[in-house]
Amino acid sequence: MKSTVSIALILLAFTVSTAEAQQAKPVKGTSLIVPKPEGFTDADRFQGYQQEETGSSVMILEIPGPYSEVIKGFVPERMITQGMRLLSKEPAQFGQYKGILVSISQSLYDIEFQKWGAIFGDEKKTYMVMASYQKIMAPKLSPLLKRTVLAARESGQKANPLDALVFELTPVGEMKLAKVIGPAMILSRQGIFPDPTGQVPVMIVAPSFELPIEVRNRKLYAQARMKKFPDITDIVIKLNEEIAINGLDGYEIIATGKKSDAEVAVYQVMLFDTKGYYLIYGSIVRDQVKTMLPVFRQTARSFKLKQ
């Protein structure tokens, strides 16, 4: 279940806030009822809420893995590898589910963010509700957002997570849709996920959630993001070229690296818009590169934003 824990932390690292009216229906694309904090609007890039003027958000994720495994990632030594610091962790109740309430600190672009997180579920799925805000806004937002995540409850209604995605992608060849986790789409060969062998080619597609910033050199920015590829070391860039896909410009990168001492090819496309970027990335074990890298590249070129 290591891959499940890693994906949970990767998605958590992406997330970057009076009266509170109870949300009467599930948040779009999810099975959870979560109150909308005053001053927040429905998010346009993920499942949850946002407050653009303060860079705050409430994001809802459903992880396809046992709660007992996912919470193993919420320990200081695991979180530090994703650039996060665990400030506190305590047991909490979320409707019918027992879970934990965590407080987390994370620095991005010299700005310190704090997060309140609710994590709960069962042996089939895990819910995460993550509220993020700048530390300087803590006096105003911390109590409000703590109450927000503690109020999360399962609605009992089945959701279609594809409804909340802001993009579309058409899998090519053996690549199939394996799972939608929050704002991210996971594709894999034959739809296998999770993969206990580590040999199945997997692509992850997700929008960014950092504060809007001016990137002076997009090529170098994309290359720096590639070198943060999770669980892969010794990354060497082989190609970094401009690319345009359905109205969005960006960079396509191909690299080599090592994953658990095995040689792999690493693939990334970063496409920019006015609010951030979209990331398409994945890895392929060495003996499958010749057949699967063209499939990755063709699949990436089908990316488009929903109208």
C-alpha positions as a Markdown table, in Angstrom:
| # | Residue | x | y | z |
|---|---|---|---|---|
| 1 | Met | 0.0 | 0.0 | 0.0 |
| 2 | Lys | 3.0 | 2.3 | -0.2 |
| 3 | Ser | 1.8 | 3.8 | -3.5 |
| 4 | Thr | -1.5 | 4.7 | -1.8 |
| 5 | Val | 0.2 | 6.5 | 1.0 |
| 6 | Ser | 2.6 | 8.3 | -1.4 |
| 7 | Ile | -0.3 | 9.5 | -3.7 |
| 8 | Ala | -2.2 | 10.8 | -0.6 |
| 9 | Leu | 0.8 | 12.9 | 0.4 |
| 10 | Ile | 1.5 | 14.1 | -3.1 |
| 11 | Leu | -2.0 | 15.4 | -3.5 |
| 12 | Leu | -1.9 | 16.9 | 0.0 |
| 13 | Ala | 1.3 | 18.8 | -1.0 |
| 14 | Phe | -0.5 | 20.3 | -4.0 |
| 15 | Thr | -3.2 | 22.0 | -1.8 |
| 16 | Val | -2.4 | 25.5 | -0.9 |
| 17 | Ser | -10.1 | 30.5 | 3.5 |
| 18 | Thr | -20.0 | 35.5 | 10.2 |
| 19 | Ala | -22.1 | 32.7 | 9.9 |
| 20 | Glu | -21.6 | 29.3 | 8.5 |
| 21 | Ala | -24.5 | 27.8 | 6.6 |
| 22 | Gln | -24.5 | 24.0 | 6.5 |
| 23 | Gln | -24.1 | 22.6 | 3.0 |
| 24 | Ala | -27.4 | 20.8 | 2.3 |
| 25 | Lys | -26.0 | 18.6 | -0.5 |
| 26 | Pro | -22.7 | 16.9 | -1.3 |
| 27 | Val | -19.9 | 19.0 | -2.7 |
| 28 | Lys | -19.9 | 18.5 | -6.5 |
| 29 | Gly | -18.0 | 15.4 | -7.5 |
| 30 | Thr | -17.8 | 14.0 | -4.0 |
| 31 | Ser | -19.9 | 12.0 | -1.5 |
| 32 | Leu | -19.2 | 14.5 | 1.4 |
| 33 | Ile | -21.3 | 17.2 | 2.9 |
| 34 | Val | -19.0 | 20.0 | 4.1 |
| 35 | Pro | -20.1 | 23.5 | 5.2 |
| 36 | Lys | -19.0 | 26.4 | 3.0 |
| 37 | Pro | -17.1 | 29.0 | 5.1 |
| 38 | Glu | -18.4 | 32.5 | 4.8 |
| 39 | Gly | -16.6 | 34.4 | 2.1 |
| 40 | Phe | -15.7 | 31.3 | 0.1 |
| 41 | Thr | -16.9 | 30.3 | -3.3 |
| 42 | Asp | -17.1 | 27.0 | -5.1 |
| 43 | Ala | -13.7 | 26.1 | -6.5 |
| 44 | Asp | -13.2 | 26.1 | -10.2 |
| 45 | Arg | -10.1 | 23.8 | -10.3 |
| 46 | Phe | -10.9 | 21.2 | -7.6 |
| 47 | Gln | -13.6 | 19.7 | -5.4 |
| 48 | Gly | -14.2 | 22.2 | -2.6 |
| 49 | Tyr | -14.1 | 25.9 | -1.9 |
| 50 | Gln | -11.7 | 28.8 | -2.4 |
| 51 | Gln | -11.1 | 32.4 | -1.4 |
| 52 | Glu | -8.9 | 33.8 | -4.1 |
| 53 | Glu | -8.0 | 37.1 | -2.4 |
| 54 | Thr | -6.3 | 35.3 | 0.5 |
| 55 | Gly | -5.1 | 32.2 | -1.4 |
| 56 | Ser | -7.1 | 30.0 | 0.9 |
| 57 | Ser | -8.9 | 26.7 | 0.0 |
| 58 | Val | -10.9 | 23.8 | 1.3 |
| 59 | Met | -10.2 | 20.7 | -0.8 |
| 60 | Ile | -11.9 | 17.3 | -0.7 |
| 61 | Leu | -10.2 | 14.1 | -1.7 |
| 62 | Glu | -11.2 | 10.5 | -1.8 |
| 63 | Ile | -8.3 | 8.1 | -1.7 |
| 64 | Pro | -8.9 | 4.5 | -3.0 |
| 65 | Gly | -7.2 | 2.8 | -0.1 |
| 66 | Pro | -7.7 | 1.7 | 3.5 |
| 67 | Tyr | -7.8 | 4.4 | 6.1 |
| 68 | Ser | -5.5 | 2.4 | 8.3 |
| 69 | Glu | -2.8 | 2.5 | 5.6 |
| 70 | Val | -3.3 | 6.1 | 4.5 |
| 71 | Ile | -2.8 | 7.5 | 8.0 |
| 72 | Lys | 0.6 | 5.9 | 8.2 |
| 73 | Gly | 1.7 | 8.7 | 6.0 |
| 74 | Phe | 0.8 | 11.3 | 8.6 |
| 75 | Val | 3.9 | 11.0 | 10.7 |
| 76 | Pro | 6.7 | 13.6 | 10.8 |
| 77 | Glu | 9.3 | 11.6 | 8.9 |
| 78 | Arg | 7.0 | 10.9 | 6.0 |
| 79 | Met | 5.5 | 14.4 | 5.7 |
| 80 | Ile | 8.9 | 16.1 | 5.8 |
| 81 | Thr | 9.8 | 14.4 | 2.5 |
| 82 | Gln | 6.9 | 16.3 | 0.9 |
| 83 | Gly | 8.0 | 19.6 | 2.4 |
| 84 | Met | 5.4 | 19.6 | 5.2 |
| 85 | Arg | 5.7 | 19.7 | 9.0 |
| 86 | Leu | 3.1 | 18.0 | 11.2 |
| 87 | Leu | 2.2 | 20.4 | 14.0 |
| 88 | Ser | -0.5 | 18.3 | 15.8 |
| 89 | Lys | -2.6 | 15.1 | 15.4 |
| 90 | Glu | -5.6 | 14.0 | 17.5 |
| 91 | Pro | -8.5 | 11.6 | 17.2 |
| 92 | Ala | -11.8 | 12.9 | 15.9 |
| 93 | Gln | -15.3 | 11.7 | 14.9 |
| 94 | Phe | -16.8 | 12.4 | 11.5 |
| 95 | Gly | -20.3 | 11.1 | 11.3 |
| 96 | Gln | -20.1 | 7.3 | 11.4 |
| 97 | Tyr | -16.3 | 7.3 | 10.9 |
| 98 | Lys | -13.5 | 7.6 | 13.4 |
| 99 | Gly | -10.6 | 9.6 | 12.1 |
| 100 | Ile | -7.9 | 12.1 | 12.9 |
| 101 | Leu | -7.6 | 15.9 | 12.9 |
| 102 | Val | -4.2 | 17.2 | 11.8 |
| 103 | Ser | -2.5 | 20.6 | 11.7 |
| 104 | Ile | 0.2 | 21.0 | 9.1 |
| 105 | Ser | 2.7 | 23.7 | 8.1 |
| 106 | Gln | 4.1 | 24.1 | 4.6 |
| 107 | Ser | 6.2 | 26.9 | 3.0 |
| 108 | Leu | 5.8 | 27.8 | -0.7 |
| 109 | Tyr | 7.6 | 30.7 | -2.3 |
| 110 | Asp | 8.7 | 32.0 | 1.1 |
| 111 | Ile | 5.1 | 32.1 | 2.3 |
| 112 | Glu | 4.2 | 29.9 | 5.2 |
| 113 | Phe | 0.8 | 28.1 | 4.9 |
| 114 | Gln | -1.0 | 26.2 | 7.6 |
| 115 | Lys | -3.6 | 23.5 | 7.0 |
| 116 | Trp | -6.3 | 21.9 | 9.0 |
| 117 | Gly | -7.0 | 18.4 | 7.8 |
| 118 | Ala | -9.7 | 15.8 | 8.5 |
| 119 | Ile | -8.8 | 12.2 | 7.5 |
| 120 | Phe | -11.3 | 9.4 | 8.0 |
| 121 | Gly | -12.8 | 6.3 | 6.2 |
| 122 | Asp | -12.8 | 2.6 | 6.3 |
| 123 | Glu | -10.9 | -0.4 | 4.7 |
| 124 | Lys | -12.1 | 0.5 | 1.2 |
| 125 | Lys | -11.7 | 4.3 | 1.0 |
| 126 | Thr | -10.3 | 7.3 | 2.8 |
| 127 | Tyr | -11.6 | 10.8 | 2.8 |
| 128 | Met | -9.4 | 13.8 | 3.3 |
| 129 | Val | -10.8 | 17.4 | 3.8 |
| 130 | Met | -7.9 | 19.9 | 3.7 |
| 131 | Ala | -8.3 | 23.6 | 4.5 |
| 132 | Ser | -5.2 | 25.7 | 3.7 |
| 133 | Tyr | -4.5 | 29.4 | 4.5 |
| 134 | Gln | -1.6 | 31.7 | 5.0 |
| 135 | Lys | -0.2 | 31.8 | 8.5 |
| 136 | Ile | -0.6 | 35.5 | 8.7 |
| 137 | Met | -4.4 | 34.9 | 8.3 |
| 138 | Ala | -4.5 | 32.4 | 11.1 |
| 139 | Pro | -6.3 | 34.6 | 13.7 |
| 140 | Lys | -9.2 | 35.1 | 11.3 |
| 141 | Leu | -9.3 | 31.8 | 9.4 |
| 142 | Ser | -7.8 | 29.1 | 11.6 |
| 143 | Pro | -10.8 | 28.7 | 14.0 |
| 144 | Leu | -13.3 | 29.0 | 11.1 |
| 145 | Leu | -11.6 | 26.4 | 8.9 |
| 146 | Lys | -11.0 | 24.0 | 11.8 |
| 147 | Arg | -14.7 | 23.9 | 12.4 |
| 148 | Thr | -15.3 | 23.4 | 8.7 |
| 149 | Val | -13.2 | 20.3 | 8.4 |
| 150 | Leu | -14.6 | 18.9 | 11.6 |
| 151 | Ala | -18.1 | 19.2 | 10.2 |
| 152 | Ala | -17.4 | 16.9 | 7.2 |
| 153 | Arg | -19.8 | 14.0 | 6.9 |
| 154 | Glu | -20.5 | 11.3 | 4.3 |
| 155 | Ser | -23.8 | 12.0 | 2.6 |
| 156 | Gly | -24.7 | 8.4 | 1.6 |
| 157 | Gln | -25.1 | 9.6 | -2.0 |
| 158 | Lys | -23.0 | 8.1 | -4.8 |
| 159 | Ala | -20.9 | 10.7 | -6.6 |
| 160 | Asn | -19.4 | 10.8 | -10.1 |
| 161 | Pro | -15.9 | 12.3 | -9.5 |
| 162 | Leu | -15.5 | 13.0 | -13.2 |
| 163 | Asp | -18.1 | 15.7 | -12.8 |
| 164 | Ala | -15.7 | 18.0 | -10.9 |
| 165 | Leu | -12.7 | 17.6 | -13.1 |
| 166 | Val | -11.9 | 20.8 | -15.1 |
| 167 | Phe | -10.1 | 18.9 | -17.9 |
| 168 | Glu | -10.6 | 15.9 | -20.2 |
| 169 | Leu | -8.1 | 13.3 | -21.4 |
| 170 | Thr | -8.5 | 10.4 | -23.8 |
| 171 | Pro | -6.4 | 7.3 | -22.9 |
| 172 | Val | -4.5 | 5.8 | -25.9 |
| 173 | Gly | -3.7 | 2.1 | -26.5 |
| 174 | Glu | -3.4 | 0.1 | -23.3 |
| 175 | Met | -3.8 | 3.1 | -21.0 |
| 176 | Lys | -7.1 | 3.2 | -19.2 |
| 177 | Leu | -8.8 | 5.4 | -16.7 |
| 178 | Ala | -7.9 | 3.8 | -13.3 |
| 179 | Lys | -9.1 | 6.3 | -10.8 |
| 180 | Val | -10.1 | 9.9 | -10.1 |
| 181 | Ile | -8.8 | 11.2 | -6.8 |
| 182 | Gly | -10.0 | 14.7 | -6.0 |
| 183 | Pro | -8.9 | 17.0 | -8.9 |
| 184 | Ala | -6.5 | 14.4 | -10.3 |
| 185 | Met | -7.0 | 11.7 | -12.9 |
| 186 | Ile | -4.9 | 8.5 | -12.8 |
| 187 | Leu | -4.4 | 6.4 | -15.9 |
| 188 | Ser | -2.6 | 3.1 | -16.0 |
| 189 | Arg | -2.0 | 0.2 | -18.4 |
| 190 | Gln | -5.2 | -1.8 | -18.4 |
| 191 | Gly | -6.5 | 0.4 | -15.6 |
| 192 | Ile | -4.5 | -1.5 | -12.9 |
| 193 | Phe | -4.3 | 0.6 | -9.7 |
| 194 | Pro | -2.9 | 0.4 | -7.2 |
| 195 | Asp | 0.0 | -1.7 | -8.6 |
| 196 | Pro | 1.8 | -3.8 | -5.9 |
| 197 | Thr | 4.6 | -4.7 | -8.4 |
| 198 | Gly | 5.6 | -1.2 | -9.3 |
| 199 | Gln | 5.9 | -2.3 | -13.0 |
| 200 | Val | 2.7 | -0.9 | -14.4 |
| 201 | Pro | 3.0 | 2.4 | -16.4 |
| 202 | Val | 1.0 | 5.1 | -14.6 |
| 203 | Met | 0.2 | 8.7 | -15.6 |
| 204 | Ile | -1.2 | 11.3 | -13.2 |
| 205 | Val | -2.9 | 14.4 | -14.4 |
| 206 | Ala | -3.7 | 17.3 | -12.1 |
| 207 | Pro | -4.1 | 21.1 | -11.9 |
| 208 | Ser | -1.8 | 23.2 | -9.7 |
| 209 | Phe | -3.1 | 24.9 | -6.5 |
| 210 | Glu | -0.3 | 27.3 | -5.6 |
| 211 | Leu | -0.9 | 31.0 | -5.3 |
| 212 | Pro | -0.9 | 32.7 | -8.7 |
| 213 | Ile | 2.7 | 33.8 | -9.3 |
| 214 | Glu | 4.7 | 35.2 | -12.1 |
| 215 | Val | 7.0 | 32.5 | -13.5 |
| 216 | Arg | 9.8 | 34.3 | -15.3 |
| 217 | Asn | 11.3 | 31.3 | -17.0 |
| 218 | Arg | 8.7 | 28.6 | -17.6 |
| 219 | Lys | 11.2 | 26.2 | -19.1 |
| 220 | Leu | 13.3 | 26.2 | -16.0 |
| 221 | Tyr | 10.3 | 26.1 | -13.7 |
| 222 | Ala | 9.0 | 22.9 | -15.5 |
| 223 | Gln | 12.4 | 21.4 | -15.2 |
| 224 | Ala | 12.7 | 22.1 | -11.5 |
| 225 | Arg | 9.2 | 20.6 | -11.0 |
| 226 | Met | 10.4 | 17.4 | -12.9 |
| 227 | Lys | 13.3 | 17.0 | -10.4 |
| 228 | Lys | 10.8 | 16.8 | -7.5 |
| 229 | Phe | 9.2 | 13.7 | -9.0 |
| 230 | Pro | 8.2 | 11.5 | -6.0 |
| 231 | Asp | 10.1 | 8.3 | -5.2 |
| 232 | Ile | 12.5 | 8.8 | -8.2 |
| 233 | Thr | 16.2 | 9.7 | -7.8 |
| 234 | Asp | 19.1 | 10.5 | -10.1 |
| 235 | Ile | 16.9 | 12.3 | -12.6 |
| 236 | Val | 18.7 | 13.4 | -15.8 |
| 237 | Ile | 16.9 | 15.6 | -18.3 |
| 238 | Lys | 17.1 | 14.3 | -21.9 |
| 239 | Leu | 14.5 | 16.5 | -23.6 |
| 240 | Asn | 12.8 | 19.8 | -22.6 |
| 241 | Glu | 10.9 | 21.3 | -25.5 |
| 242 | Glu | 8.1 | 23.8 | -26.0 |
| 243 | Ile | 4.7 | 22.2 | -26.6 |
| 244 | Ala | 1.2 | 23.5 | -27.4 |
| 245 | Ile | -1.9 | 21.4 | -26.7 |
| 246 | Asn | -5.4 | 22.6 | -27.4 |
| 247 | Gly | -4.8 | 26.2 | -26.7 |
| 248 | Leu | -2.4 | 25.8 | -23.8 |
| 249 | Asp | 1.4 | 26.3 | -24.1 |
| 250 | Gly | 4.0 | 24.6 | -22.0 |
| 251 | Tyr | 6.9 | 22.2 | -22.0 |
| 252 | Glu | 7.4 | 18.5 | -22.6 |
| 253 | Ile | 10.2 | 16.8 | -20.6 |
| 254 | Ile | 11.6 | 13.3 | -20.9 |
| 255 | Ala | 14.2 | 12.2 | -18.4 |
| 256 | Thr | 15.8 | 9.1 | -17.0 |
| 257 | Gly | 16.0 | 8.2 | -13.3 |
| 258 | Lys | 16.0 | 5.4 | -10.7 |
| 259 | Lys | 13.1 | 4.0 | -8.8 |
| 260 | Ser | 14.1 | 1.5 | -6.1 |
| 261 | Asp | 17.4 | 1.1 | -7.9 |
| 262 | Ala | 15.6 | 0.2 | -11.2 |
| 263 | Glu | 16.1 | 2.4 | -14.2 |
| 264 | Val | 13.0 | 4.2 | -15.4 |
| 265 | Ala | 12.0 | 6.9 | -18.0 |
| 266 | Val | 10.2 | 9.9 | -16.5 |
| 267 | Tyr | 7.7 | 11.9 | -18.6 |
| 268 | Gln | 6.2 | 15.3 | -17.8 |
| 269 | Val | 4.1 | 17.9 | -19.6 |
| 270 | Met | 3.4 | 21.2 | -17.9 |
| 271 | Leu | 0.8 | 23.4 | -19.5 |
| 272 | Phe | 0.2 | 27.0 | -18.3 |
| 273 | Asp | -2.9 | 29.1 | -18.0 |
| 274 | Thr | -3.7 | 32.4 | -16.3 |
| 275 | Lys | -4.3 | 30.7 | -12.9 |
| 276 | Gly | -1.4 | 28.3 | -12.7 |
| 277 | Tyr | -0.6 | 25.1 | -14.6 |
| 278 | Tyr | -1.7 | 21.6 | -15.4 |
| 279 | Leu | 0.7 | 18.7 | -14.9 |
| 280 | Ile | 0.8 | 15.4 | -16.7 |
| 281 | Tyr | 3.4 | 13.0 | -15.5 |
| 282 | Gly | 4.4 | 9.4 | -15.1 |
| 283 | Ser | 7.1 | 6.9 | -15.2 |
| 284 | Ile | 7.9 | 3.8 | -17.2 |
| 285 | Val | 10.3 | 0.9 | -16.3 |
| 286 | Arg | 13.2 | 0.5 | -18.7 |
| 287 | Asp | 12.0 | -2.6 | -20.7 |
| 288 | Gln | 8.7 | -0.9 | -21.5 |
| 289 | Val | 10.0 | 2.5 | -22.6 |
| 290 | Lys | 10.1 | 1.7 | -26.3 |
| 291 | Thr | 6.4 | 0.7 | -26.4 |
| 292 | Met | 4.9 | 3.0 | -23.7 |
| 293 | Leu | 6.6 | 6.3 | -24.1 |
| 294 | Pro | 4.9 | 7.0 | -27.5 |
| 295 | Val | 1.6 | 6.1 | -25.8 |
| 296 | Phe | 2.3 | 8.6 | -23.0 |
| 297 | Arg | 3.1 | 11.3 | -25.5 |
| 298 | Gln | 0.0 | 10.7 | -27.6 |
| 299 | Thr | -2.3 | 10.5 | -24.5 |
| 300 | Ala | -0.9 | 13.8 | -23.2 |
| 301 | Arg | -1.7 | 15.5 | -26.5 |
| 302 | Ser | -5.4 | 14.7 | -26.0 |
| 303 | Phe | -5.6 | 17.0 | -22.9 |
| 304 | Lys | -8.1 | 19.8 | -23.1 |
| 305 | Leu | -10.0 | 22.0 | -20.7 |
| 306 | Lys | -13.8 | 21.5 | -20.4 |
| 307 | Gln | -15.9 | 24.2 | -21.8 |
